[in-house]
Amino acid sequence: MPEPKVRKIATIVEEVFHEGGPVSETPLKRGAVMAVIENPFAGRYEPEIAGFMKDLEPLGLEMARKLIDILGGDAGDIQAYGKGAIVGQGGELEHGALWHVPGGYAMREALGDAKAIVPSTKKVGGPGTRLDVPVTHINASYVRSHFDAMEVGVSDAPRANEIVLCLVMTTGARIHARVGGLKAEDIKGEDGLR
């Protein structure tokens, strides 16, 4: 398969100080990195596409490292993650699924020993399409305080023959999280769930 052809990389960083309640001493940081790549399968049905996942792994690692850097540079500060893809209209939803393995692998590799599955979403859309990327705790998917999402998008992407690949990380729980459930400090870390 061909090496991914990147048209642009975009990043977003949010610092959340409060959600209407008291101001947090340490703001929650949420960040996203998006790569706009050419879709090598756009405009046709290709029965064998899985090989492209391996080709996306180096880009995924580059994106994961960049994301850690823009969130402060310490992988130990990252507590939650998610991934997503927006496929241009010349492609199909399955082309976004190619990001599942390389996106998840990249974040686990960059973060060390993350145990939880990386939540994901994908859709087909045109330039400016927005995507809500789901986020959960990196070591236990059932940590309710870290259930979150980050809206992402690129104003001029994806074009019909492109895919926007996205990684999201956060440095903590939702600001003012207080609806109970498993707490981060109570994670056993045995199965990626609890």
C-alpha positions in Angstrom: 0.0 0.0 0.0 1.1 3.6 -0.5 2.5 5.8 2.3 -0.3 8.2 3.5 -0.3 11.5 1.7 -0.9 14.2 4.2 -2.3 17.6 3.1 -2.3 19.2 6.5 -2.2 18.7 10.2 -4.5 20.7 12.6 -4.5 20.8 16.4 -6.9 22.1 19.0 -6.3 22.7 22.7 -9.0 23.7 25.1 -8.4 24.7 28.7 -11.6 24.3 30.7 -11.7 26.3 34.0 -15.3 25.8 35.0 -18.7 24.8 33.7 -20.7 27.3 35.7 -19.5 26.2 39.1 -16.3 27.1 41.0 -13.1 27.7 39.0 -10.8 24.7 39.1 -7.3 25.2 40.5 -6.0 23.1 37.6 -7.9 23.5 34.3 -8.8 20.4 32.3 -7.0 20.3 29.1 -8.6 18.6 26.1 -6.6 18.4 22.8 -7.1 17.0 19.4 -4.7 16.4 16.5 -6.2 15.9 13.0 -4.4 14.7 9.8 -6.0 15.3 6.5 -4.9 12.6 4.2 -5.6 11.4 0.7 -8.0 8.5 0.6 -6.3 5.9 -1.7 -9.6 4.1 -2.2 -11.8 7.1 -3.0 -14.1 6.8 -6.0 -14.1 3.0 -6.3 -14.9 -0.1 -4.3 -11.8 -1.9 -3.3 -12.3 -5.3 -1.7 -8.9 -5.5 0.0 -8.2 -2.4 2.1 -6.8 -3.8 5.5 -3.2 -3.4 4.4 -3.5 0.4 4.6 -3.8 0.1 8.4 -0.2 -0.8 8.7 0.8 2.1 6.5 -1.1 4.5 8.9 0.8 3.3 12.0 3.8 5.8 11.7 1.4 8.7 11.1 -0.6 7.6 14.2 2.5 7.6 16.4 3.6 11.0 15.1 0.1 12.3 15.8 -0.1 10.8 19.3 3.3 12.3 20.3 2.3 15.7 18.9 -0.9 15.5 20.9 1.0 14.8 24.2 3.4 17.7 23.4 0.6 20.2 22.9 -1.0 19.1 26.1 2.2 19.8 28.1 4.6 17.1 27.1 4.2 14.6 29.9 2.4 11.4 28.9 1.8 10.8 32.6 -0.6 13.7 32.7 -3.0 12.1 30.1 -6.0 10.4 31.7 -8.5 9.9 28.8 -8.5 9.4 25.0 -10.6 8.7 21.9 -10.3 8.6 18.2 -12.3 9.3 15.1 -12.4 9.7 11.3 -14.3 11.7 8.8 -14.4 10.2 5.3 -14.9 12.4 2.3 -17.9 11.7 0.1 -15.9 9.9 -2.5 -15.1 7.2 0.1 -17.1 4.9 2.3 -17.6 4.5 6.0 -15.3 1.4 6.1 -12.4 3.6 5.0 -12.8 5.4 8.4 -12.6 2.0 10.1 -9.0 1.7 8.9 -8.1 4.1 11.7 -9.2 1.8 14.5 -6.0 -0.2 14.9 -3.4 2.4 14.0 -5.1 5.2 16.0 -5.5 3.0 19.1 -2.1 1.4 18.8 -0.4 4.8 18.5 -2.0 6.2 21.7 -1.3 3.1 23.7 2.3 3.1 22.5 2.8 6.8 23.2 1.2 6.6 26.6 2.9 3.4 27.8 0.6 0.9 29.5 -2.9 2.2 28.8 -5.3 -0.7 29.2 -8.8 0.5 28.1 -10.2 0.2 24.6 -9.9 3.5 22.7 -13.5 4.7 22.0 -14.1 5.6 18.4 -16.5 7.2 15.9 -16.6 7.8 12.2 -18.8 9.3 9.5 -18.9 10.3 5.9 -19.1 14.0 5.2 -17.9 17.0 3.2 -15.6 19.9 4.0 -16.3 21.4 7.5 -18.1 18.3 8.8 -17.9 18.2 12.6 -17.4 15.0 14.6 -18.0 14.3 18.3 -15.1 12.1 19.4 -16.0 10.0 22.5 -13.5 9.9 25.3 -13.0 7.5 28.2 -10.3 6.8 30.9 -7.1 5.3 29.5 -7.1 2.4 32.0 -10.7 1.7 32.8 -13.6 2.4 30.5 -16.1 2.4 33.3 -14.7 5.5 35.1 -17.8 7.7 34.7 -16.1 11.0 35.5 -14.1 10.7 32.3 -17.0 10.0 29.9 -16.6 12.9 27.6 -16.5 14.0 24.0 -14.7 16.6 22.0 -16.1 18.2 18.8 -13.5 18.4 16.0 -13.4 19.4 12.4 -11.3 21.1 9.7 -12.9 23.9 7.8 -11.8 22.7 4.3 -11.7 19.0 4.9 -12.4 16.3 4.0 -12.5 16.9 0.3 -14.2 14.0 -1.6 -11.0 12.1 -1.9 -9.7 12.7 1.6 -10.0 11.3 5.2 -9.6 13.4 8.4 -8.0 11.2 11.0 -8.3 12.4 14.6 -6.9 11.6 18.0 -8.2 13.2 21.2 -6.6 13.2 24.7 -7.6 14.9 28.0 -5.7 15.5 31.2 -8.6 14.6 33.6 -12.2 14.2 34.3 -15.0 16.5 33.3 -14.8 19.7 35.3 -17.3 19.4 38.3 -17.8 15.6 37.6 -20.1 14.5 40.4 -22.5 11.7 39.2 -20.9 8.8 41.0 -19.6 5.5 39.6 -16.2 4.1 39.5 -13.5 6.6 40.6 -10.1 6.9 38.9 -8.4 6.2 42.2 -10.3 2.9 42.5 -9.2 1.4 39.2 -7.9 -2.1 39.5 -6.6 -2.1 35.9 -7.0 -5.8 35.3 -9.2 -5.8 32.2 -9.5 -2.3 30.8 -13.0 -2.0 32.1 -12.6 -1.6 35.9 
